[in-house]
Amino acid sequence: MALLIPNVPWNEHDPSSALVAIYLETSLTSVRSAQLVRKSLDARQRRPRWVAVFRVEVEDEDIILARGIAGVRTWTARDEGRYGLDADGPVRRALPSDLRPIVIGAGPAGLFSALYLAEAGAKVTLIDRGSAVEGRTQAVNRHWRGRAPLDPENNLVFGEGGAGTFSDGKIYTRRRDGELGYIFTRLVEFGAPREVIQDAWAHLGTDRIRALLVPFRQRLADLGVEIRYDTRVVDLRVEAQRCVGVVLEDGSELAGSPVLVATGHSARDSAEMLVRAGARASARGIAVGARVEHPQELVDRARYRGAERGALPPASYRLAHNPEGRPAVRTFCMCPGGMVVPANNDVERVVVNGMSFAARRAFWANSAVIVEVPPEAYGADDPLAGFRWQDAIEARAFEMAGRDGAAPAQRVVDFLAKRVSEDLPRASYPLGVRPGDLHDLFPDLVADGIREGLRAFDDKLAGFAGPDAVLIAPETRTTSPVRFLRDEAGCSTSVMDLFPIGEGAGYAGGIVSSALDGLRAARAIVGLASSR
């Protein structure tokens, strides 16, 4: 038998068994084993501290349990999954010969659905309009350095790994069991540090994501997956209300079924393709706003209550304001020690997002301050109206900042005072920022919400709305403004063998949730095929 021991003060320099023995007030020799399964930073106290959860085998377990130490209990089979210690893949099966899945999009949803299907024995084709991560990274860097124009097909949102490749790489979940255990275990197998299973607030960073995509790709190839990069799907082949293949940009056709569409929240043409093929959809609300950037030191002082950061990680925050009768506003995708980056795929648009490397050593911290926008705000009833609403803001931002890729920005104090900034602090945005009045950029619903949220957040985190804070806009693509209707298996309710999955389908909002959505669709497909 083993015990679960929570809330143990953790120090990376001390052996796990010693930490547990001190916490349980028992001898070191009585601790047979102590396995670290989760650690997190508790910053609620005056002095922040690390705490950990351990799986422990000790002598005299009954005596330890009888002491009634808060949270200490018997380790269960459920804990094996919750903390990522069981994560078996599918059993390889003799699947029907006509099961030849086509996966469109090599982001988290597409990659994990392709992986599970291939592990189960299916012959999979994976298609992405962008390049493999090596070429994609080169294209992004050339654009940022002014050596090449934006490539509409190979950028921060299109290409191997999806939009999450150039992000903070957050993989936050409270649990690591079942399907989540499968995802986290595979990430570790492909090169992610074991700590992503152990950390309550785990993140990879863009550099680690780029690195693990290469062995991920190799695993897919070893399993027989045909991978086609720099290939755009322009239409779906539908016969008798069943999706039987795809049409490529060069006019050629590829037969296969089912078809999983995992093209992300920025592929407007792919959403149009799904609607054109007969997939039922509805508009959904999104959240829109701007990135707020501070010196990381300001956030450290506020979160660590003036204490020296020392060996502690760069501080982060998560803030929300829910005024009665008005749209909610919150921070989103906070990037400690990160940078604000362009996330557009159209030359005449400006869109921003946040990114950081694993070490989070940049001078700045940033997060989105976003306001909930209901679908009624789009001014039309069709399912794709939200895309046009986003486009209008992004096009105004392009014009406002000088039509060369720079982003409009405004000091927070000036935004609150409704005046254009005379100058701007040094910012992380690689294409440059220019002063602009963000009240002219956003509809009143969004501008008013950001203003109210900034004041509320300043009460919670000192300096949030101070003179060192700057807004860089717009952040319009936090999620997809359309949802494709699906059955319990994830299949379109109107087109058989068509599976819209991930963020672009309106069912996910980040790396892990997208991967999970793709995995669940793949499991459903294998289950249905095996029962034929």
N, C-alpha and C positions, 0 to 999 in steps of 0.2 A: 504494500500500500504506500501511497505517496500523499503529501500534503501540499495545498496551495497556500503560500505565504505572501500576502500583499503588503504594500506600504512600507517596505524595508528601505531605510536610508541607504542609498547606493553610492559607491565610490569606485571608479574604474581601476583604481590602484590596489584595492583590497580584494582578496579571493572571495568568491561568492559564499563558500562555506563559512568563512569567518563572519561575514556580514549577517548571515542567517543565524549563526550561533549567538551572536550578540543580541540580535533582535528577539530571539526566543528565550534568551537567558538560560542557555544550556551550554554544555561543553562542546568544544570543537570536535572531539572524537565521536560524539553522538550523532553528528551530521554525516550520514553516509554519502550523500550526493546533494548538490544544489545547482539547479539549472536555471539560468536567467531566461525568462520568457517574455518579459515586457518591462520597459523602463520609460519614465516620463519626468518632465520637469515640473515641479510644483512651485509656481511663482505667487501663490496666494499669501504667503507669509512675508514678514519683513525681510528675511534672508531666503532667497530662492534655494531649493534643494532638489536633488534627484531622488526619486523613489522607484522601487522596483517590485515586480512580482516574480516569485520563484516557485519552481516545482522541486520539492524537497523530499528526500527520504531520510528519516531519522529513527533512531532507537526510541523506544518508549513513546510511540505516537499517541497512545491513549492518554498518557500523562500530559503531553503538549496540548492536546485538544481540550482536556479537562480544565486547563488554565483559563480558557475563555478569551484568548487574545483576539481582538477585533479582526474579523475577516479570515482568520486561519480556519481552514476546513479541509476535508478530504478531497483529494484530487479526483476528478471524475472523467469519464470517457468524453463528455462534452468539452471539457477543458483541452483535451488533446487536439480537437479541431479548432476551438476558439483561439488558441495561441499558435496555430499553424503547425502543429506537430503531426497531423495526419492530413495528407493531401494527395490521395491516389488519383491517377489519371484514368481515362476510360479503358475498359477492357477492349482489346483489338478484336473486331468481329468480322464475320463474313457478311459484308453489307451487299445490298442489291447492286448489280453491275450498272444500272441506270442512275445510281446516285453519284453524280459528278458535280459537286457544289462549285459555284463560282462566287468568290468573295470580292466585292468591289470596295477598295479602301484598306490601306495598311496602317490604320491607327489602332488604338487598343482594342476596339470592338472587332475589327477585321482580323487582326493578328491572332487574338485568342480564340475566335471562332474557327479560323483556319487551323490553328494548332490542335484544338480538340478534335475537329473532324478528321484531320490527318492521323492523329494518334489512334482514333477509332477504326481506321482503315479505309477512309474515303479518299478518292482521287480528287484533290482540290486544285483549283486555279485561283490564284490571288492576283488582283490587278490594282495598280495605283497610278493615278495620273502624274504624280511627281516622281522624283528620283530616289534611289537608295540613299541612305543617310549620309554617306561620304560625299556624293555629288551635291546633295541638297545643302549640306553645311557650307560647302564651297560657294554655292550660288548665293546663299544668304549673306555670307561674309563679303563677297564681292559687291553686292548691292549696298550693304551698310557702309562700305568704304568708298562708295561713289565710283566704283570701277565698272559697274554694270547696272542697267535698268532692272526694275522688278520683273521677275519671270512669273507670269500669271499662273503657270502650271507647277512651279517648283519654288516654294517659299516657306514662310513660317507656318502656314496652315495646310499645305498640300505636300505630300511626300511621305517616305517611310517613317512610321511612328506617329503620324498625324500632328495635330496642333500641340499636343503634349510634349513633343520632342523639344520644342523651344519654350520651356516653362520652368516653373520652380520644381516640377516633378513631385507634387504632393500626392501621397498615397495614403491619406488618412482614413482609417475605419476603426471602429471600436472592437471589431472581431477579426479573427483570422481563420474561421472555421469553414468547413464544407467547400463551396465553390471559391470563396475568398482564399482559403488555404491553398487551393490549386493555383490561383493567380500568384500569390506571394511566393510560394515555393518555386514556381517556374521563374519568376524574376530573379530569385537568388541563384538558381541554376545557371541563368544566363549572365551572371556577374554582379547583380545587385548585392550590397553587403548584407550579411545575416541580420544586421541591426534593423532592417526594414520590417522584419517580423517582430522584433523585440521592442521597437520604439512605438509609443502610443501616437506620436505626431511625426511619423516617418515621412521623409522626402528623399528623392533621388538627386535632383539637380539635373540641368540639361546635359552636362557632360557625362554623367553616369547613364542617362537614358540613351544617349547616342552610342555609348560603348556597348550596352547590352543588346541593342538592336542587331548588331552583327552576328553574335552567336544565336540569337533568336531566329534570324533569317537562315542561318546554317542548319538549325534544327528542322525548320520547315522543309528545306531542300533535302535533307537526309530522309525525311518522311515521304518524299516524293511530290511535294507541293510544287506546282509550276508557278513561278513568280514572274509577273510582267510589270516592270516599272515603266515610267514615261509612256503610259498607255491610257487613253481616256475613253471611257464608256459613254456613248452619246445616246443610246436608246436601249430599251428592253424588248426582247422578243416575247410576245404574249400570244398564245394560241388557246382558244376555248377557255379563256379566263385562267390560264396557267402560264407562269413564266418559264420559258424553255431555253433562254439564252440571252445573249447581249450583242449589241452592235457597237463596233469600235469606230474611232474617229476616222480611220482610213477606209471605212466602208465595209470592212470584213466582218463576218459574224462568227460568234463562238457559241456552240451549243453546250448546254449544261443546265443542271437543275439539282437542288433549288438554287436561287440567286439571293445572296445576302448583300444588302446595300448598306455599307458602313462608311459613308463619305464625309461625315463630320458636319458641323454647323455652318460652315462657310461655303459649301458647294451648292450655291443657288441653282445652278443648271441641273444638278442631280435631283434636287427636290422637284423641279419642273418635270424632269424625266419620269419620276415616280408618279406624279399626278397625271401626266400624259398617258402612262401605261394603265391607268385605271385604279391606282392605289388610293383608297379613301383617306382623307386627311382633314384636319381642323386647325385653325389658328390657335396658338397658345400664348400666354403672357410670357414676357421676358423681363430681364432687369438690365437697365442701361445707366451709364454714368461716366465717370472719369477716373483716371489713376491719380491718387494723391501720393506725392513723394516727399519724404523727410530724410534728413541725415539719420543714419542708423543709430548714432549715439543718442539722439533725442528719444528714440523709442526705447533704447536700453535704459536710459535714466528713468523714464516714466514707468516702465514695466518692472524694473528691478528696484524701484523706489529709492533711487539715488545710490544704491550699492554698486561697487565696482563690478563690472561684468566678469573680469578674470577669465576663468576657463569655461564659463557658461556660454551657451550658444547665443548668437544674435537674437534679441528678443523679438517676439511677434505679438500679434493681437488679433482678436475677432470681435467686432463690435456691431451692434444692431440697435435700431431705433424704430419703434412701432407706434406712431402717433395715432390716436383714435380718429377714425374717419378720414384718414389720409394714407397714401401709399407708404408701405414700409421701406426703410432704407437701411443698408447694411454694408459692411466691408466684405470683400470677396477676394480670394486668391492672394492673400498677403505674402509678399516676397521679402523676407529679411535679407539684408546684404545683397540686394538684387538690382535689376534695372528695368526700365520701361522700354518696351520694344514695339516696332511696327508689326501689325498682324493682319495686313490687308493682302488680298490677292488680285486687286484691281488697281491699275496705275493711277486712276483718278479718284481714289478713295483714301481716307486716313482712318485707321483703326489702331488702337493701342492695346497692349496686354503686358503682363509682368513675367519676368524670367529671372532665374538665378542659377549659379553653379552650385555644386555640392557643398563647397566650403562656405558659401554665403559671405564672402569677404568684401563685397563692394561697399563703397562709402554710403550708399543710399538704402533706404527701405521704401517699399511702395505697396499699395493695395488699391483695388478698385473700390470706389464709393458708388454704389449702384442703387437705383430706385426701381421698385416693382412697377411694371407697366402692363396693364391689362390689354387683352386683344382688342377691346373696344376702341382703344386709342389709335389703332391703325387706320381708321376711317374707311374700311371696306370689310366685306364679309368673306371674301374668298380666302382659302387656307394659306396662300402665299403673300398676303397683304403685309405681314410683318417684315418680310425681306425688303419690300419697297420702302417701308417706314425706316428701317435701318439704313438703307442706301441713301436716303435723303439726308440724314444726319452726317454720314461719312463723306458724302459729296460736298456738303457745306464746309466741313472741316478742311477738306483739301483746298477749297477756294480761300477760306479764311487765313490759312497759314502760308499762302503764296504759291500754291500749285506745284511744289517741287518735292513733296514728301515730308516736309517738316510738319510738326503737330502744333495745333493751337494750345496755348498754356496761359495760366493766370495764377498769380499768387493767391492763396486762400483768403488772406485778409482783404485783397482787392475784390475777389469774387463776392465775399460777404458784403462789401461796401458798394457793390455794383459799379465798379470803375475798372477800366482797362489798366493793366500793370504797365508802369513806365519801363521797368526792366524786369528780368527774370533771373533767379539764381541758376548756377550751373546745374544742369540736369543730366540724367543718364541716357536720355533718348538718343540713339545713334544718328538719326537723320536731322536732329536739331529741333528746337522749339521756338515759336514766335508768339509775342503777346496777342491775345485776342479776348473778346468778351464772350465767355461761355454761355451767358444768358441769350446771346444771339444765335448760339449753336443749337441749344437744346430747346425742346418744347417746354412750356411753363411747368408742366407736370414733373419733368425731370429736374429742371433747374431749381425749382422750389424745394423739391425733396432733398437734393444734394445740400442745399444751403441749410435746411433744418437738420439734416444728419450731421453735418460738420460741427454745428454748434453743440449738438448732443454728444458727439464723440469727444469734443474738446473737454467736456466735463468729466469724461471717463479716462482720458489719457492726456495728461498735461502737455500742451504745445501742439496738439493735433491740428488746431486751426490757427497756429501762431505764424510769425513772420517768416519762418524757415520752411513753411509748407507750400507746395505748388501743385496745382491741378494740371494734368496733361490729358487731353481728350481727343476723341471720344472712345470709351469702352462700350461697344455695342453688341459684341458677340459672346456674351457670357453663356448663352445656350441658344438653341434653335427656336425660332418663332412659329414652328409648325410641328404638329404631331401626326404621324401616320397611324391609322387605327389598326390594331393587331388583335389576334386571338391569344389564348393562354400560352400557346407554343411560340408566339412571336411572329406568326405569319400574318401577312396582310389579310384583312377581313374581306377584301374584294378581289384579290388576285392570288390564286393558289401558288405555292412554292416560291413566293416572293417574301423575303424577310427584311424589312427595314429595321436596322439596329443601331444602337449607340446614340451619340449626341444629335446627329443629323435627323434621326427619326423622332426625336423628342422624348427619349426615355433615359437619358443619362446626363451627367454634368461634371465630368472629370475623368481622369485616367482610370481609376478603379471601377467606378460605376459603368463606364463604357466597356471595359474589359469584361465585367460581370454580365452585362447585357448580351454581349456577343457570345460569351461562354454558354449562357442559358439557352440561347437560340440553337447553338450547335448541339447541346445535349438533347434538346427536344427533337431536332432533326434525326440524330442517331437513334433515339428511342423510337420514333415513328418508323424509321427505316427498318429497324430490327424486328418490329412487330408485323411486318408485311408477311 
